[in-house]
């Protein structure tokens, strides 16, 4: 197994959508030095780092984790955070979301 966990990166229990669950699979590429906007996910999101080095910071607590190729991330749910590519190559992510059907899993902070 690549990972076996019962909690998110911020040590929350993983809570699944309660109705009409839909699985979404996406890929993301993040350029070297790029920082994503502050955002949060209302539903579970899992990411497999295929390449690069990514630092994810919980802007509510200041805690951060660094992930590299081969790492599996169970993202925090409902907590504001942002990610920065801290390496010199593109970060490539395979992302799996579990959402209520038709819902989006990323909210940007205004």
Rosetta constraint file for C-alpha pairs under 8 A:
AtomPair CA 2 CA 71 HARMONIC 7.79 0.50
AtomPair CA 2 CA 72 HARMONIC 6.85 0.50
AtomPair CA 3 CA 72 HARMONIC 6.49 0.50
AtomPair CA 6 CA 13 HARMONIC 6.16 0.50
AtomPair CA 6 CA 14 HARMONIC 6.15 0.50
AtomPair CA 7 CA 11 HARMONIC 5.09 0.50
AtomPair CA 7 CA 12 HARMONIC 5.08 0.50
AtomPair CA 7 CA 13 HARMONIC 4.44 0.50
AtomPair CA 7 CA 14 HARMONIC 5.29 0.50
AtomPair CA 7 CA 74 HARMONIC 7.52 0.50
AtomPair CA 8 CA 12 HARMONIC 5.17 0.50
AtomPair CA 8 CA 13 HARMONIC 6.40 0.50
AtomPair CA 8 CA 14 HARMONIC 6.17 0.50
AtomPair CA 8 CA 73 HARMONIC 7.97 0.50
AtomPair CA 8 CA 74 HARMONIC 4.91 0.50
AtomPair CA 8 CA 75 HARMONIC 5.59 0.50
AtomPair CA 8 CA 76 HARMONIC 5.24 0.50
AtomPair CA 8 CA 77 HARMONIC 7.47 0.50
AtomPair CA 9 CA 73 HARMONIC 6.93 0.50
AtomPair CA 9 CA 74 HARMONIC 5.64 0.50
AtomPair CA 9 CA 75 HARMONIC 5.57 0.50
AtomPair CA 9 CA 76 HARMONIC 5.61 0.50
AtomPair CA 10 CA 75 HARMONIC 7.79 0.50
AtomPair CA 10 CA 76 HARMONIC 5.69 0.50
AtomPair CA 11 CA 76 HARMONIC 7.99 0.50
AtomPair CA 12 CA 76 HARMONIC 7.16 0.50
AtomPair CA 12 CA 77 HARMONIC 7.69 0.50
AtomPair CA 14 CA 44 HARMONIC 6.97 0.50
AtomPair CA 14 CA 77 HARMONIC 8.00 0.50
AtomPair CA 15 CA 43 HARMONIC 7.62 0.50
AtomPair CA 15 CA 44 HARMONIC 7.05 0.50
AtomPair CA 16 CA 43 HARMONIC 6.83 0.50
AtomPair CA 16 CA 44 HARMONIC 6.54 0.50
AtomPair CA 16 CA 98 HARMONIC 7.18 0.50
AtomPair CA 16 CA 99 HARMONIC 7.95 0.50
AtomPair CA 17 CA 21 HARMONIC 6.09 0.50
AtomPair CA 17 CA 43 HARMONIC 6.62 0.50
AtomPair CA 17 CA 98 HARMONIC 7.06 0.50
AtomPair CA 17 CA 99 HARMONIC 5.97 0.50
AtomPair CA 17 CA 100 HARMONIC 5.81 0.50
AtomPair CA 18 CA 100 HARMONIC 7.52 0.50
AtomPair CA 19 CA 100 HARMONIC 6.12 0.50
AtomPair CA 19 CA 101 HARMONIC 7.99 0.50
AtomPair CA 20 CA 100 HARMONIC 5.41 0.50
AtomPair CA 20 CA 101 HARMONIC 5.40 0.50
AtomPair CA 21 CA 98 HARMONIC 6.46 0.50
AtomPair CA 21 CA 99 HARMONIC 5.61 0.50
AtomPair CA 21 CA 100 HARMONIC 4.77 0.50
AtomPair CA 21 CA 101 HARMONIC 5.63 0.50
AtomPair CA 22 CA 98 HARMONIC 5.74 0.50
AtomPair CA 22 CA 99 HARMONIC 5.34 0.50
AtomPair CA 22 CA 100 HARMONIC 5.86 0.50
AtomPair CA 22 CA 101 HARMONIC 4.98 0.50
AtomPair CA 22 CA 102 HARMONIC 7.84 0.50
AtomPair CA 23 CA 96 HARMONIC 6.87 0.50
AtomPair CA 23 CA 97 HARMONIC 5.63 0.50
AtomPair CA 23 CA 98 HARMONIC 4.73 0.50
AtomPair CA 23 CA 99 HARMONIC 6.52 0.50
AtomPair CA 24 CA 96 HARMONIC 5.67 0.50
AtomPair CA 24 CA 97 HARMONIC 5.03 0.50
AtomPair CA 24 CA 98 HARMONIC 6.54 0.50
AtomPair CA 24 CA 99 HARMONIC 7.78 0.50
AtomPair CA 25 CA 94 HARMONIC 7.33 0.50
AtomPair CA 25 CA 95 HARMONIC 5.66 0.50
AtomPair CA 25 CA 96 HARMONIC 4.57 0.50
AtomPair CA 25 CA 97 HARMONIC 6.45 0.50
AtomPair CA 26 CA 94 HARMONIC 6.01 0.50
AtomPair CA 26 CA 95 HARMONIC 5.11 0.50
AtomPair CA 26 CA 96 HARMONIC 6.52 0.50
AtomPair CA 27 CA 92 HARMONIC 7.21 0.50
AtomPair CA 27 CA 93 HARMONIC 5.52 0.50
AtomPair CA 27 CA 94 HARMONIC 4.66 0.50
AtomPair CA 27 CA 95 HARMONIC 5.83 0.50
AtomPair CA 28 CA 91 HARMONIC 7.89 0.50
AtomPair CA 28 CA 92 HARMONIC 5.81 0.50
AtomPair CA 28 CA 93 HARMONIC 5.10 0.50
AtomPair CA 28 CA 94 HARMONIC 6.68 0.50
AtomPair CA 28 CA 95 HARMONIC 7.44 0.50
AtomPair CA 29 CA 90 HARMONIC 6.44 0.50
AtomPair CA 29 CA 91 HARMONIC 5.56 0.50
AtomPair CA 29 CA 92 HARMONIC 4.70 0.50
AtomPair CA 29 CA 93 HARMONIC 6.48 0.50
AtomPair CA 30 CA 34 HARMONIC 6.41 0.50
AtomPair CA 30 CA 85 HARMONIC 6.55 0.50
AtomPair CA 30 CA 90 HARMONIC 5.57 0.50
AtomPair CA 30 CA 91 HARMONIC 4.98 0.50
AtomPair CA 30 CA 92 HARMONIC 6.61 0.50
AtomPair CA 31 CA 85 HARMONIC 6.74 0.50
AtomPair CA 31 CA 89 HARMONIC 7.09 0.50
AtomPair CA 31 CA 90 HARMONIC 4.71 0.50
AtomPair CA 31 CA 91 HARMONIC 6.53 0.50
AtomPair CA 32 CA 85 HARMONIC 5.34 0.50
AtomPair CA 32 CA 86 HARMONIC 6.63 0.50
AtomPair CA 32 CA 87 HARMONIC 5.91 0.50
AtomPair CA 32 CA 88 HARMONIC 5.26 0.50
AtomPair CA 32 CA 89 HARMONIC 5.49 0.50
AtomPair CA 32 CA 90 HARMONIC 5.36 0.50
AtomPair CA 32 CA 91 HARMONIC 7.33 0.50
AtomPair CA 33 CA 84 HARMONIC 6.66 0.50
AtomPair CA 33 CA 85 HARMONIC 5.21 0.50
AtomPair CA 33 CA 86 HARMONIC 5.82 0.50
AtomPair CA 33 CA 87 HARMONIC 7.09 0.50
AtomPair CA 33 CA 88 HARMONIC 7.52 0.50
AtomPair CA 34 CA 84 HARMONIC 5.75 0.50
AtomPair CA 34 CA 85 HARMONIC 5.62 0.50
AtomPair CA 35 CA 82 HARMONIC 7.15 0.50
AtomPair CA 35 CA 83 HARMONIC 5.72 0.50
AtomPair CA 35 CA 84 HARMONIC 4.22 0.50
AtomPair CA 35 CA 85 HARMONIC 6.54 0.50
AtomPair CA 36 CA 82 HARMONIC 5.73 0.50
AtomPair CA 36 CA 83 HARMONIC 5.45 0.50
AtomPair CA 36 CA 84 HARMONIC 6.37 0.50
AtomPair CA 37 CA 82 HARMONIC 6.01 0.50
AtomPair CA 37 CA 83 HARMONIC 7.83 0.50
AtomPair CA 37 CA 108 HARMONIC 6.98 0.50
AtomPair CA 37 CA 109 HARMONIC 7.81 0.50
AtomPair CA 38 CA 59 HARMONIC 7.87 0.50
AtomPair CA 38 CA 80 HARMONIC 6.23 0.50
AtomPair CA 38 CA 81 HARMONIC 5.36 0.50
AtomPair CA 38 CA 82 HARMONIC 4.75 0.50
AtomPair CA 38 CA 108 HARMONIC 6.14 0.50
AtomPair CA 38 CA 109 HARMONIC 5.76 0.50
AtomPair CA 39 CA 79 HARMONIC 7.97 0.50
AtomPair CA 39 CA 80 HARMONIC 5.29 0.50
AtomPair CA 39 CA 81 HARMONIC 5.60 0.50
AtomPair CA 39 CA 82 HARMONIC 6.32 0.50
AtomPair CA 39 CA 106 HARMONIC 6.53 0.50
AtomPair CA 39 CA 107 HARMONIC 5.42 0.50
AtomPair CA 39 CA 108 HARMONIC 4.34 0.50
AtomPair CA 39 CA 109 HARMONIC 5.49 0.50
AtomPair CA 40 CA 76 HARMONIC 7.82 0.50
AtomPair CA 40 CA 77 HARMONIC 6.88 0.50
AtomPair CA 40 CA 78 HARMONIC 5.42 0.50
AtomPair CA 40 CA 79 HARMONIC 5.43 0.50
AtomPair CA 40 CA 80 HARMONIC 4.78 0.50
AtomPair CA 40 CA 81 HARMONIC 6.22 0.50
AtomPair CA 40 CA 105 HARMONIC 7.96 0.50
AtomPair CA 40 CA 106 HARMONIC 5.75 0.50
AtomPair CA 40 CA 107 HARMONIC 5.38 0.50
AtomPair CA 40 CA 108 HARMONIC 6.73 0.50
AtomPair CA 40 CA 109 HARMONIC 7.80 0.50
AtomPair CA 41 CA 45 HARMONIC 7.23 0.50
AtomPair CA 41 CA 76 HARMONIC 7.29 0.50
AtomPair CA 41 CA 77 HARMONIC 5.33 0.50
AtomPair CA 41 CA 78 HARMONIC 5.28 0.50
AtomPair CA 41 CA 79 HARMONIC 7.24 0.50
AtomPair CA 41 CA 105 HARMONIC 5.10 0.50
AtomPair CA 41 CA 106 HARMONIC 4.87 0.50
AtomPair CA 41 CA 107 HARMONIC 6.31 0.50
AtomPair CA 42 CA 77 HARMONIC 5.65 0.50
AtomPair CA 42 CA 78 HARMONIC 4.96 0.50
AtomPair CA 42 CA 105 HARMONIC 5.92 0.50
AtomPair CA 42 CA 106 HARMONIC 7.18 0.50
AtomPair CA 42 CA 107 HARMONIC 7.81 0.50
AtomPair CA 43 CA 77 HARMONIC 6.06 0.50
AtomPair CA 43 CA 78 HARMONIC 7.54 0.50
AtomPair CA 43 CA 97 HARMONIC 7.33 0.50
AtomPair CA 43 CA 98 HARMONIC 6.28 0.50
AtomPair CA 43 CA 99 HARMONIC 5.63 0.50
AtomPair CA 43 CA 105 HARMONIC 6.04 0.50
AtomPair CA 44 CA 74 HARMONIC 7.62 0.50
AtomPair CA 44 CA 75 HARMONIC 6.95 0.50
AtomPair CA 44 CA 76 HARMONIC 7.63 0.50
AtomPair CA 44 CA 77 HARMONIC 6.18 0.50
AtomPair CA 44 CA 97 HARMONIC 5.96 0.50
AtomPair CA 44 CA 98 HARMONIC 5.54 0.50
AtomPair CA 44 CA 99 HARMONIC 7.21 0.50
AtomPair CA 45 CA 74 HARMONIC 6.27 0.50
AtomPair CA 45 CA 75 HARMONIC 5.50 0.50
AtomPair CA 45 CA 76 HARMONIC 7.85 0.50
AtomPair CA 45 CA 77 HARMONIC 7.85 0.50
AtomPair CA 45 CA 95 HARMONIC 6.99 0.50
AtomPair CA 45 CA 96 HARMONIC 5.74 0.50
AtomPair CA 45 CA 97 HARMONIC 4.50 0.50
AtomPair CA 45 CA 98 HARMONIC 6.54 0.50
AtomPair CA 45 CA 105 HARMONIC 7.80 0.50
AtomPair CA 46 CA 72 HARMONIC 7.28 0.50
AtomPair CA 46 CA 73 HARMONIC 5.58 0.50
AtomPair CA 46 CA 74 HARMONIC 4.69 0.50
AtomPair CA 46 CA 75 HARMONIC 5.96 0.50
AtomPair CA 46 CA 95 HARMONIC 5.67 0.50
AtomPair CA 46 CA 96 HARMONIC 5.11 0.50
AtomPair CA 46 CA 97 HARMONIC 6.40 0.50
AtomPair CA 47 CA 72 HARMONIC 5.78 0.50
AtomPair CA 47 CA 73 HARMONIC 4.96 0.50
AtomPair CA 47 CA 74 HARMONIC 6.62 0.50
AtomPair CA 47 CA 75 HARMONIC 7.53 0.50
AtomPair CA 47 CA 93 HARMONIC 6.13 0.50
AtomPair CA 47 CA 94 HARMONIC 5.53 0.50
AtomPair CA 47 CA 95 HARMONIC 4.34 0.50
AtomPair CA 47 CA 96 HARMONIC 6.28 0.50
AtomPair CA 48 CA 69 HARMONIC 7.97 0.50
AtomPair CA 48 CA 70 HARMONIC 6.86 0.50
AtomPair CA 48 CA 71 HARMONIC 6.03 0.50
AtomPair CA 48 CA 72 HARMONIC 4.54 0.50
AtomPair CA 48 CA 73 HARMONIC 6.23 0.50
AtomPair CA 48 CA 93 HARMONIC 5.59 0.50
AtomPair CA 48 CA 94 HARMONIC 5.13 0.50
AtomPair CA 48 CA 95 HARMONIC 6.47 0.50
AtomPair CA 49 CA 67 HARMONIC 7.29 0.50
AtomPair CA 49 CA 68 HARMONIC 6.26 0.50
AtomPair CA 49 CA 69 HARMONIC 4.84 0.50
AtomPair CA 49 CA 70 HARMONIC 5.58 0.50
AtomPair CA 49 CA 71 HARMONIC 5.49 0.50
AtomPair CA 49 CA 72 HARMONIC 6.35 0.50
AtomPair CA 49 CA 73 HARMONIC 7.81 0.50
AtomPair CA 49 CA 91 HARMONIC 7.30 0.50
AtomPair CA 49 CA 92 HARMONIC 6.09 0.50
AtomPair CA 49 CA 93 HARMONIC 4.79 0.50
AtomPair CA 49 CA 94 HARMONIC 6.65 0.50
AtomPair CA 50 CA 69 HARMONIC 5.01 0.50
AtomPair CA 50 CA 70 HARMONIC 6.05 0.50
AtomPair CA 50 CA 91 HARMONIC 7.37 0.50
AtomPair CA 50 CA 92 HARMONIC 5.23 0.50
AtomPair CA 50 CA 93 HARMONIC 5.61 0.50
AtomPair CA 50 CA 94 HARMONIC 7.01 0.50
AtomPair CA 51 CA 68 HARMONIC 6.92 0.50
AtomPair CA 51 CA 69 HARMONIC 4.55 0.50
AtomPair CA 51 CA 70 HARMONIC 7.61 0.50
AtomPair CA 51 CA 89 HARMONIC 7.85 0.50
AtomPair CA 51 CA 90 HARMONIC 6.97 0.50
AtomPair CA 51 CA 91 HARMONIC 5.19 0.50
AtomPair CA 51 CA 92 HARMONIC 5.03 0.50
AtomPair CA 51 CA 93 HARMONIC 7.33 0.50
AtomPair CA 52 CA 68 HARMONIC 5.77 0.50
AtomPair CA 52 CA 69 HARMONIC 5.70 0.50
AtomPair CA 52 CA 85 HARMONIC 7.45 0.50
AtomPair CA 52 CA 87 HARMONIC 6.17 0.50
AtomPair CA 52 CA 88 HARMONIC 7.64 0.50
AtomPair CA 52 CA 89 HARMONIC 5.68 0.50
AtomPair CA 52 CA 90 HARMONIC 5.74 0.50
AtomPair CA 52 CA 91 HARMONIC 4.26 0.50
AtomPair CA 52 CA 92 HARMONIC 6.66 0.50
AtomPair CA 53 CA 66 HARMONIC 7.00 0.50
AtomPair CA 53 CA 67 HARMONIC 5.64 0.50
AtomPair CA 53 CA 68 HARMONIC 4.39 0.50
AtomPair CA 53 CA 69 HARMONIC 6.73 0.50
AtomPair CA 53 CA 85 HARMONIC 5.93 0.50
AtomPair CA 53 CA 86 HARMONIC 5.88 0.50
AtomPair CA 53 CA 87 HARMONIC 5.25 0.50
AtomPair CA 53 CA 91 HARMONIC 6.26 0.50
AtomPair CA 54 CA 66 HARMONIC 5.63 0.50
AtomPair CA 54 CA 67 HARMONIC 5.16 0.50
AtomPair CA 54 CA 68 HARMONIC 6.37 0.50
AtomPair CA 54 CA 83 HARMONIC 6.54 0.50
AtomPair CA 54 CA 84 HARMONIC 5.69 0.50
AtomPair CA 54 CA 85 HARMONIC 4.68 0.50
AtomPair CA 54 CA 86 HARMONIC 5.88 0.50
AtomPair CA 54 CA 87 HARMONIC 7.36 0.50
AtomPair CA 54 CA 91 HARMONIC 6.87 0.50
AtomPair CA 55 CA 64 HARMONIC 6.75 0.50
AtomPair CA 55 CA 65 HARMONIC 5.71 0.50
AtomPair CA 55 CA 66 HARMONIC 4.30 0.50
AtomPair CA 55 CA 67 HARMONIC 6.30 0.50
AtomPair CA 55 CA 83 HARMONIC 5.50 0.50
AtomPair CA 55 CA 84 HARMONIC 5.24 0.50
AtomPair CA 55 CA 85 HARMONIC 6.42 0.50
AtomPair CA 55 CA 86 HARMONIC 6.51 0.50
AtomPair CA 56 CA 64 HARMONIC 5.44 0.50
AtomPair CA 56 CA 65 HARMONIC 5.42 0.50
AtomPair CA 56 CA 66 HARMONIC 6.33 0.50
AtomPair CA 56 CA 67 HARMONIC 8.00 0.50
AtomPair CA 56 CA 81 HARMONIC 6.89 0.50
AtomPair CA 56 CA 82 HARMONIC 5.71 0.50
AtomPair CA 56 CA 83 HARMONIC 4.27 0.50
AtomPair CA 56 CA 84 HARMONIC 6.53 0.50
AtomPair CA 57 CA 62 HARMONIC 6.31 0.50
AtomPair CA 57 CA 63 HARMONIC 5.79 0.50
AtomPair CA 57 CA 64 HARMONIC 4.13 0.50
AtomPair CA 57 CA 65 HARMONIC 6.62 0.50
AtomPair CA 57 CA 81 HARMONIC 5.43 0.50
AtomPair CA 57 CA 82 HARMONIC 5.52 0.50
AtomPair CA 57 CA 83 HARMONIC 6.30 0.50
AtomPair CA 58 CA 62 HARMONIC 5.38 0.50
AtomPair CA 58 CA 63 HARMONIC 5.45 0.50
AtomPair CA 58 CA 64 HARMONIC 6.09 0.50
AtomPair CA 58 CA 79 HARMONIC 7.05 0.50
AtomPair CA 58 CA 80 HARMONIC 6.06 0.50
AtomPair CA 58 CA 81 HARMONIC 4.29 0.50
AtomPair CA 58 CA 82 HARMONIC 6.80 0.50
AtomPair CA 59 CA 63 HARMONIC 7.51 0.50
AtomPair CA 59 CA 80 HARMONIC 5.77 0.50
AtomPair CA 59 CA 81 HARMONIC 5.10 0.50
AtomPair CA 59 CA 82 HARMONIC 7.22 0.50
AtomPair CA 60 CA 79 HARMONIC 7.07 0.50
AtomPair CA 60 CA 80 HARMONIC 6.24 0.50
AtomPair CA 60 CA 81 HARMONIC 7.43 0.50
AtomPair CA 67 CA 71 HARMONIC 5.94 0.50
AtomPair CA 67 CA 72 HARMONIC 7.99 0.50
AtomPair CA 67 CA 73 HARMONIC 7.78 0.50
AtomPair CA 80 CA 109 HARMONIC 7.67 0.50
AtomPair CA 85 CA 90 HARMONIC 7.47 0.50
AtomPair CA 85 CA 91 HARMONIC 6.45 0.50
AtomPair CA 97 CA 105 HARMONIC 7.07 0.50
AtomPair CA 99 CA 103 HARMONIC 6.12 0.50
AtomPair CA 99 CA 104 HARMONIC 7.20 0.50
AtomPair CA 99 CA 105 HARMONIC 6.64 0.50
